């Protein structure tokens, strides 16, 4: 998976606006997510276990929310 570099132009020497655009473009492009993923190696079984755990937690949350709405 190749991600293009994020570029931002500074208009009217407004560095704060350019920095804000750069930050949002970096988040949207997925650079930070990839950096976090590459920080350490996780075995496929660990990834699978985490996904299952997240799915169970989300399902419980949805059920609790449905109970509260009635």
N, C-alpha and C positions, 0 to 999 in steps of 0.2 A: 504494500500500500504506500504510494508516494503522495506526499502532501506538498503543495506548492508553498513557497515562501510568502509571507504576508507583507504587503507593501502599503504604505500610507503617505499621501502627499500633505505637506504643510502648506496651508493656504493662508495668506495674509499674516504670516509669522505667528499664527495662533497655535502654539505648541500644545496647550492643554487639550484643545479639541482634537488635534491630531493624535495625541496619546490616547484619548478616550476611544477614538475610532480604531486605533491599532489594537488596544486591549480587546475590544469587542470582536474585531476580525480574527484575532488569535484564538479566542474562545470558540468562535463559530467554525473555524477551520479544523479544529480538533488537535492542534499542536500540543496543548497542555494535557489532554487525555492520553495521547500517545506517549508523552514524556513520563507520565505517571505509570503507565503500563510497562514501560521499558526499565523502570527504576529497579525492579527485581523480577526474577523469573518465577512464575507460578506454574505448578504442574497442572495439566489438563484436569485431573481429578479434583484438585482444589478449586479450580474455576467452576467446574460443574456443581460441586457442593455449594459454593457461594450462590450460584444462580438459583439452585433449589431452595436455599434458605431465604433468599430475597423473595422468591415467588410465594413461599408459605407466608412470610410476613405481610406481603401485599394483600394476599387473599384474606388473611385475618383482619387486616385493616378495613378492607371493603365490607366484610361481614359486620364488623362493629359499626361502621358508618351506616349500613342499612338498618341495623337495629335501632340506632339513635334517630333515624329519620321517621320511624313509625310512631 
